[in-house]
């Protein structure tokens, strides 16, 4: 076969090219900060939800008392 590469050599060359392409893409993705803001907001929302749940648990008796006072006031109208 004059002018053409043997099949195993072509496969090895394509494999190297594919490996180089994947390495380049991985490096680009590692440098990308595109989704970083979304992740930070998700963490922030999670922390705020935990704080809100803890606050409700700690102040539950006072909140129940306030709720009952409001309900009694509305019923008394």
N, CA, C and O atoms as a Tinker XYZ file with bonds, in Angstrom:
   308  protein
     1  N      0.843000   -1.175000    0.000000    73     2
     2  CA     0.000000    0.000000    0.000000    64     1     3
     3  C      0.889000    1.239000    0.000000    63     2     4     5
     4  O      1.410000    1.654000    1.035000    81     3
     5  N      1.042000    1.794000   -1.139000    73     3     6
     6  CA     1.902000    2.951000   -1.294000    64     5     7
     7  C      1.117000    4.216000   -0.935000    63     6     8     9
     8  O      0.011000    4.437000   -1.427000    81     7
     9  N      1.713000    5.041000   -0.065000    73     7    10
    10  CA     1.103000    6.309000    0.281000    64     9    11
    11  C      0.043000    6.237000    1.370000    63    10    12    13
    12  O     -0.487000    7.273000    1.771000    81    11
    13  N     -0.277000    5.056000    1.853000    73    11    14
    14  CA    -1.265000    4.974000    2.932000    64    13    15
    15  C     -0.622000    4.341000    4.158000    63    14    16    17
    16  O      0.322000    3.559000    4.049000    81    15
    17  N     -1.130000    4.678000    5.281000    73    15    18
    18  CA    -0.582000    4.152000    6.532000    64    17    19
    19  C     -1.249000    2.824000    6.828000    63    18    20    21
    20  O     -2.357000    2.552000    6.367000    81    19
    21  N     -0.568000    2.012000    7.592000    73    19    22
    22  CA    -1.181000    0.747000    7.963000    64    21    23
    23  C     -2.284000    1.014000    8.980000    63    22    24    25
    24  O     -2.258000    2.036000    9.666000    81    23
    25  N     -3.239000    0.120000    9.082000    73    23    26
    26  CA    -4.402000    0.306000    9.935000    64    25    27
    27  C     -4.026000    0.498000   11.404000    63    26    28    29
    28  O     -4.555000    1.420000   12.024000    81    27
    29  N     -3.147000   -0.313000   12.000000    73    27    30
    30  CA    -2.792000   -0.102000   13.411000    64    29    31
    31  C     -2.133000    1.248000   13.651000    63    30    32    33
    32  O     -2.334000    1.852000   14.705000    81    31
    33  N     -1.362000    1.725000   12.705000    73    31    34
    34  CA    -0.710000    3.020000   12.850000    64    33    35
    35  C     -1.739000    4.147000   12.809000    63    34    36    37
    36  O     -1.633000    5.111000   13.567000    81    35
    37  N     -2.718000    4.033000   11.943000    73    35    38
    38  CA    -3.782000    5.027000   11.866000    64    37    39
    39  C     -4.581000    5.050000   13.167000    63    38    40    41
    40  O     -4.912000    6.121000   13.675000    81    39
    41  N     -4.887000    3.889000   13.697000    73    39    42
    42  CA    -5.659000    3.812000   14.937000    64    41    43
    43  C     -4.876000    4.423000   16.093000    63    42    44    45
    44  O     -5.448000    5.136000   16.917000    81    43
    45  N     -3.593000    4.155000   16.162000    73    43    46
    46  CA    -2.768000    4.714000   17.231000    64    45    47
    47  C     -2.693000    6.233000   17.114000    63    46    48    49
    48  O     -2.741000    6.944000   18.118000    81    47
    49  N     -2.576000    6.726000   15.879000    73    47    50
    50  CA    -2.505000    8.166000   15.673000    64    49    51
    51  C     -3.828000    8.830000   16.049000    63    50    52    53
    52  O     -3.830000    9.884000   16.686000    81    51
    53  N     -4.939000    8.233000   15.667000    73    51    54
    54  CA    -6.253000    8.780000   16.018000    64    53    55
    55  C     -6.471000    8.724000   17.525000    63    54    56    57
    56  O     -7.070000    9.628000   18.108000    81    55
    57  N     -5.987000    7.669000   18.144000    73    55    58
    58  CA    -6.108000    7.545000   19.591000    64    57    59
    59  C     -5.337000    8.659000   20.287000    63    58    60    61
    60  O     -5.823000    9.239000   21.259000    81    59
    61  N     -4.129000    8.964000   19.791000    73    59    62
    62  CA    -3.336000   10.052000   20.360000    64    61    63
    63  C     -4.029000   11.390000   20.164000    63    62    64    65
    64  O     -4.056000   12.219000   21.074000    81    63
    65  N     -4.588000   11.603000   18.984000    73    63    66
    66  CA    -5.304000   12.845000   18.709000    64    65    67
    67  C     -6.521000   12.994000   19.613000    63    66    68    69
    68  O     -6.793000   14.073000   20.140000    81    67
    69  N     -7.242000   11.903000   19.780000    73    67    70
    70  CA    -8.417000   11.927000   20.643000    64    69    71
    71  C     -8.013000   12.186000   22.095000    63    70    72    73
    72  O     -8.677000   12.946000   22.800000    81    71
    73  N     -6.930000   11.557000   22.537000    73    71    74
    74  CA    -6.433000   11.786000   23.886000    64    73    75
    75  C     -6.017000   13.228000   24.101000    63    74    76    77
    76  O     -6.277000   13.803000   25.158000    81    75
    77  N     -5.372000   13.814000   23.101000    73    75    78
    78  CA    -4.958000   15.218000   23.188000    64    77    79
    79  C     -6.185000   16.122000   23.230000    63    78    80    81
    80  O     -6.212000   17.102000   23.975000    81    79
    81  N     -7.201000   15.794000   22.429000    73    79    82
    82  CA    -8.423000   16.592000   22.427000    64    81    83
    83  C     -9.095000   16.547000   23.795000    63    82    84    85
    84  O     -9.501000   17.584000   24.320000    81    83
    85  N     -9.216000   15.344000   24.382000    73    83    86
    86  CA    -9.824000   15.225000   25.703000    64    85    87
    87  C     -9.016000   15.973000   26.764000    63    86    88    89
    88  O     -9.593000   16.608000   27.646000    81    87
    89  N     -7.700000   15.903000   26.686000    73    87    90
    90  CA    -6.855000   16.607000   27.648000    64    89    91
    91  C     -7.055000   18.118000   27.534000    63    90    92    93
    92  O     -7.116000   18.817000   28.545000    81    91
    93  N     -7.156000   18.618000   26.308000    73    91    94
    94  CA    -7.390000   20.051000   26.097000    64    93    95
    95  C     -8.739000   20.465000   26.650000    63    94    96    97
    96  O     -8.844000   21.489000   27.326000    81    95
    97  N     -9.784000   19.674000   26.370000    73    95    98
    98  CA   -11.129000   19.986000   26.876000    64    97    99
    99  C    -11.164000   19.942000   28.403000    63    98   100   101
   100  O    -11.783000   20.800000   29.032000    81    99
   101  N    -10.512000   18.961000   28.998000    73    99   102
   102  CA   -10.482000   18.860000   30.457000    64   101   103
   103  C     -9.791000   20.063000   31.069000    63   102   104   105
   104  O    -10.238000   20.584000   32.091000    81   103
   105  N     -8.715000   20.503000   30.461000    73   103   106
   106  CA    -8.006000   21.685000   30.964000    64   105   107
   107  C     -8.873000   22.924000   30.842000    63   106   108   109
   108  O     -8.879000   23.765000   31.740000    81   107
   109  N     -9.609000   23.048000   29.738000    73   107   110
   110  CA   -10.487000   24.200000   29.561000    64   109   111
   111  C    -11.619000   24.183000   30.585000    63   110   112   113
   112  O    -11.979000   25.226000   31.131000    81   111
   113  N    -12.179000   23.006000   30.847000    73   111   114
   114  CA   -13.278000   22.897000   31.799000    64   113   115
   115  C    -12.798000   23.168000   33.224000    63   114   116   117
   116  O    -13.536000   23.724000   34.038000    81   115
   117  N    -11.572000   22.777000   33.519000    73   115   118
   118  CA   -11.028000   23.009000   34.857000    64   117   119
   119  C    -10.841000   24.505000   35.105000    63   118   120   121
   120  O    -10.993000   24.972000   36.234000    81   119
   121  N    -10.513000   25.251000   34.062000    73   119   122
   122  CA   -10.311000   26.689000   34.202000    64   121   123
   123  C    -11.629000   27.455000   34.197000    63   122   124   125
   124  O    -11.688000   28.597000   34.654000    81   123
   125  N    -12.678000   26.836000   33.686000    73   123   126
   126  CA   -13.970000   27.507000   33.559000    64   125   127
   127  C    -14.600000   27.740000   34.925000    63   126   128   129
   128  O    -14.597000   26.852000   35.778000    81   127
   129  N    -15.137000   28.932000   35.126000    73   127   130
   130  CA   -15.826000   29.266000   36.381000    64   129   131
   131  C    -17.291000   29.574000   36.097000    63   130   132   133
   132  O    -17.947000   30.263000   36.879000    81   131
   133  N    -17.796000   29.075000   34.998000    73   131   134
   134  CA   -19.144000   29.380000   34.547000    64   133   135
   135  C    -20.213000   29.010000   35.581000    63   134   136   137
   136  O    -21.119000   29.808000   35.821000    81   135
   137  N    -20.138000   27.837000   36.193000    73   135   138
   138  CA   -21.152000   27.396000   37.135000    64   137   139
   139  C    -20.835000   27.727000   38.582000    63   138   140   141
   140  O    -21.576000   27.335000   39.484000    81   139
   141  N    -19.756000   28.438000   38.812000    73   139   142
   142  CA   -19.323000   28.735000   40.174000    64   141   143
   143  C    -20.337000   29.609000   40.894000    63   142   144   145
   144  O    -20.633000   29.353000   42.061000    81   143
   145  N    -20.872000   30.619000   40.251000    73   143   146
   146  CA   -21.836000   31.518000   40.886000    64   145   147
   147  C    -23.082000   30.785000   41.325000    63   146   148   149
   148  O    -23.594000   31.024000   42.418000    81   147
   149  N    -23.575000   29.893000   40.483000    73   147   150
   150  CA   -24.768000   29.113000   40.815000    64   149   151
   151  C    -24.522000   28.247000   42.032000    63   150   152   153
   152  O    -25.381000   28.153000   42.909000    81   151
   153  N    -23.378000   27.622000   42.097000    73   151   154
   154  CA   -23.040000   26.780000   43.236000    64   153   155
   155  C    -22.965000   27.603000   44.514000    63   154   156   157
   156  O    -23.447000   27.172000   45.561000    81   155
   157  N    -22.370000   28.771000   44.433000    73   155   158
   158  CA   -22.269000   29.629000   45.622000    64   157   159
   159  C    -23.647000   30.066000   46.104000    63   158   160   161
   160  O    -23.901000   30.102000   47.308000    81   159
   161  N    -24.541000   30.401000   45.166000    73   159   162
   162  CA   -25.892000   30.784000   45.560000    64   161   163
   163  C    -26.638000   29.611000   46.188000    63   162   164   165
   164  O    -27.385000   29.795000   47.150000    81   163
   165  N    -26.444000   28.415000   45.657000    73   163   166
   166  CA   -27.103000   27.228000   46.215000    64   165   167
   167  C    -26.625000   26.970000   47.643000    63   166   168   169
   168  O    -27.429000   26.641000   48.515000    81   167
   169  N    -25.328000   27.116000   47.885000    73   167   170
   170  CA   -24.793000   26.938000   49.234000    64   169   171
   171  C    -25.356000   27.999000   50.162000    63   170   172   173
   172  O    -25.742000   27.693000   51.289000    81   171
   173  N    -25.407000   29.246000   49.701000    73   171   174
   174  CA   -25.941000   30.336000   50.511000    64   173   175
   175  C    -27.404000   30.086000   50.878000    63   174   176   177
   176  O    -27.792000   30.269000   52.032000    81   175
   177  N    -28.210000   29.672000   49.910000    73   175   178
   178  CA   -29.620000   29.378000   50.184000    64   177   179
   179  C    -29.738000   28.232000   51.177000    63   178   180   181
   180  O    -30.585000   28.279000   52.069000    81   179
   181  N    -28.915000   27.215000   51.042000    73   179   182
   182  CA   -28.931000   26.092000   51.980000    64   181   183
   183  C    -28.618000   26.527000   53.398000    63   182   184   185
   184  O    -29.281000   26.100000   54.343000    81   183
   185  N    -27.619000   27.367000   53.550000    73   183   186
   186  CA   -27.248000   27.871000   54.882000    64   185   187
   187  C    -28.382000   28.713000   55.466000    63   186   188   189
   188  O    -28.689000   28.600000   56.653000    81   187
   189  N    -29.002000   29.552000   54.642000    73   187   190
   190  CA   -30.111000   30.378000   55.128000    64   189   191
   191  C    -31.313000   29.529000   55.547000    63   190   192   193
   192  O    -31.990000   29.858000   56.522000    81   191
   193  N    -31.579000   28.456000   54.832000    73   191   194
   194  CA   -32.681000   27.555000   55.202000    64   193   195
   195  C    -32.393000   26.897000   56.547000    63   194   196   197
   196  O    -33.284000   26.798000   57.392000    81   195
   197  N    -31.173000   26.450000   56.749000    73   195   198
   198  CA   -30.806000   25.835000   58.032000    64   197   199
   199  C    -30.957000   26.847000   59.166000    63   198   200   201
   200  O    -31.476000   26.506000   60.229000    81   199
   201  N    -30.516000   28.077000   58.955000    73   199   202
   202  CA   -30.647000   29.125000   59.981000    64   201   203
   203  C    -32.119000   29.401000   60.271000    63   202   204   205
   204  O    -32.497000   29.563000   61.431000    81   203
   205  N    -32.952000   29.456000   59.236000    73   203   206
   206  CA   -34.386000   29.706000   59.430000    64   205   207
   207  C    -35.030000   28.577000   60.229000    63   206   208   209
   208  O    -35.839000   28.837000   61.119000    81   207
   209  N    -34.686000   27.334000   59.926000    73   207   210
   210  CA   -35.245000   26.190000   60.660000    64   209   211
   211  C    -34.822000   26.238000   62.124000    63   210   212   213
   212  O    -35.640000   26.011000   63.016000    81   211
   213  N    -33.557000   26.530000   62.371000    73   211   214
   214  CA   -33.074000   26.623000   63.754000    64   213   215
   215  C    -33.777000   27.755000   64.507000    63   214   216   217
   216  O    -34.137000   27.594000   65.673000    81   215
   217  N    -33.972000   28.894000   63.847000    73   215   218
   218  CA   -34.648000   30.031000   64.485000    64   217   219
   219  C    -36.093000   29.673000   64.832000    63   218   220   221
   220  O    -36.581000   30.017000   65.909000    81   219
   221  N    -36.765000   28.989000   63.925000    73   219   222
   222  CA   -38.151000   28.581000   64.195000    64   221   223
   223  C    -38.208000   27.608000   65.368000    63   222   224   225
   224  O    -39.106000   27.695000   66.206000    81   223
   225  N    -37.255000   26.686000   65.431000    73   223   226
   226  CA   -37.240000   25.718000   66.539000    64   225   227
   227  C    -36.977000   26.419000   67.869000    63   226   228   229
   228  O    -37.595000   26.079000   68.877000    81   227
   229  N    -36.074000   27.385000   67.884000    73   227   230
   230  CA   -35.716000   28.074000   69.124000    64   229   231
   231  C    -36.848000   28.988000   69.590000    63   230   232   233
   232  O    -37.164000   29.034000   70.779000    81   231
   233  N    -37.454000   29.709000   68.658000    73   231   234
   234  CA   -38.481000   30.685000   69.022000    64   233   235
   235  C    -39.903000   30.159000   68.851000    63   234   236   237
   236  O    -40.849000   30.946000   68.817000    81   235
   237  N    -40.065000   28.865000   68.746000    73   235   238
   238  CA   -41.387000   28.286000   68.511000    64   237   239
   239  C    -42.419000   28.671000   69.577000    63   238   240   241
   240  O    -43.536000   29.044000   69.219000    81   239
   241  N    -42.091000   28.595000   70.859000    73   239   242
   242  CA   -43.109000   28.982000   71.854000    64   241   243
   243  C    -43.572000   30.429000   71.692000    63   242   244   245
   244  O    -44.766000   30.713000   71.788000    81   243
   245  N    -42.638000   31.339000   71.447000    73   243   246
   246  CA   -43.004000   32.752000   71.263000    64   245   247
   247  C    -43.820000   32.938000   69.981000    63   246   248   249
   248  O    -44.780000   33.709000   69.960000    81   247
   249  N    -43.442000   32.239000   68.930000    73   247   250
   250  CA   -44.187000   32.335000   67.682000    64   249   251
   251  C    -45.607000   31.785000   67.847000    63   250   252   253
   252  O    -46.561000   32.349000   67.309000    81   251
   253  N    -45.743000   30.691000   68.587000    73   251   254
   254  CA   -47.065000   30.109000   68.831000    64   253   255
   255  C    -47.933000   31.074000   69.639000    63   254   256   257
   256  O    -49.124000   31.238000   69.374000    81   255
   257  N    -47.311000   31.697000   70.618000    73   255   258
   258  CA   -48.017000   32.677000   71.447000    64   257   259
   259  C    -48.486000   33.865000   70.598000    63   258   260   261
   260  O    -49.627000   34.307000   70.727000    81   259
   261  N    -47.616000   34.374000   69.742000    73   259   262
   262  CA   -47.960000   35.479000   68.858000    64   261   263
   263  C    -49.072000   35.078000   67.893000    63   262   264   265
   264  O    -50.017000   35.838000   67.679000    81   263
   265  N    -48.961000   33.893000   67.315000    73   263   266
   266  CA   -49.966000   33.397000   66.378000    64   265   267
   267  C    -51.335000   33.281000   67.050000    63   266   268   269
   268  O    -52.354000   33.662000   66.474000    81   267
   269  N    -51.344000   32.751000   68.273000    73   267   270
   270  CA   -52.604000   32.616000   69.021000    64   269   271
   271  C    -53.208000   33.984000   69.330000    63   270   272   273
   272  O    -54.426000   34.150000   69.262000    81   271
   273  N    -52.368000   34.965000   69.669000    73   271   274
   274  CA   -52.859000   36.314000   69.958000    64   273   275
   275  C    -53.479000   36.936000   68.704000    63   274   276   277
   276  O    -54.520000   37.589000   68.778000    81   275
   277  N    -52.840000   36.730000   67.568000    73   275   278
   278  CA   -53.375000   37.262000   66.310000    64   277   279
   279  C    -54.697000   36.578000   65.980000    63   278   280   281
   280  O    -55.658000   37.241000   65.591000    81   279
   281  N    -54.750000   35.258000   66.133000    73   279   282
   282  CA   -55.970000   34.511000   65.831000    64   281   283
   283  C    -57.101000   34.938000   66.759000    63   282   284   285
   284  O    -58.235000   35.110000   66.312000    81   283
   285  N    -56.808000   35.110000   68.037000    73   283   286
   286  CA   -57.835000   35.565000   68.992000    64   285   287
   287  C    -58.319000   36.966000   68.647000    63   286   288   289
   288  O    -59.510000   37.253000   68.761000    81   287
   289  N    -57.418000   37.832000   68.230000    73   287   290
   290  CA   -57.795000   39.189000   67.831000    64   289   291
   291  C    -58.701000   39.177000   66.618000    63   290   292   293
   292  O    -59.673000   39.930000   66.565000    81   291
   293  N    -58.399000   38.334000   65.644000    73   291   294
   294  CA   -59.234000   38.252000   64.446000    64   293   295
   295  C    -60.596000   37.663000   64.795000    63   294   296   297
   296  O    -61.619000   38.143000   64.308000    81   295
   297  N    -60.621000   36.633000   65.627000    73   295   298
   298  CA   -61.891000   36.006000   66.026000    64   297   299
   299  C    -62.739000   36.921000   66.863000    63   298   300   301
   300  O    -63.963000   36.787000   66.877000    81   299
   301  N    -62.115000   37.857000   67.570000    73   299   302
   302  CA   -62.847000   38.783000   68.424000    64   301   303
   303  C    -63.503000   39.929000   67.665000    63   302   304   305
   304  O    -64.255000   40.707000   68.253000    81   303
   305  N    -63.233000   40.044000   66.388000    73   303   306
   306  CA   -63.816000   41.133000   65.596000    64   305   307
   307  C    -65.261000   40.934000   65.331000    63   306   308
   308  O    -65.889000   41.767000   64.678000    81   307
